[in-house]
Amino acid sequence: MKTNVKSVKLTPALLKRIIEEEVGKFGPEKDVEKKADDTEEVDADEIADSLDKHIDFMKALKIEEGRLTKRLARVQEARKRAQKALIARV
């Protein structure tokens, strides 16, 4: 299967133009020092507490998922029994 892709020789000038276009998509250049002043500093222990909370939440979700999976299995089994009973009566 042929594709209609035209190959273009990559010259240093073309490569430079492509790079300039991509850099232009980033927007205006910002001063690093100014950005550093705007950044809020956070202690490492605050981040660790946050991570602990997220991990605990994920563990709780896993436990809840197990409970719901067991309940779903019971509901599906009851549905199968009810369906068999209905078919037996008909």
Buried (B, 14 or more C-beta within 10 A) or exposed (E): EEEEEEEEEEEEEEEEEEEEEEEEEEEEEEEEEEEEEEEEEEEEEEEEEEEEEEEEEEEEEEEEEEEEEEEEEEEEEEEEEEEEEEEEEE
